[in-house]
């Protein structure tokens, strides 16, 4: 007796999903193996901490030119005036 169209569809769905599952599982393992190999044979060099002159912290405004500061403040003022009710 021939299987019904519903049984054929179910078999095809299981075969397709199984194929995708196996492929993705192999892909995950291959990616992990390649990652391990790259980290094992080509490790990242450790950064060398060189003595550098004192630099201002990113949050300080002492190094900002007054003209640039005025332009930034004006841009913020215009933005707030445009978008605030």
PyMOL commands that set and color helices and strands:
alter all, ss='L'
color gray80, all
select helices_A, chain A and resi 5-41+66-83
alter helices_A, ss='H'
color red, helices_A
deselect
rebuild
show_as cartoon
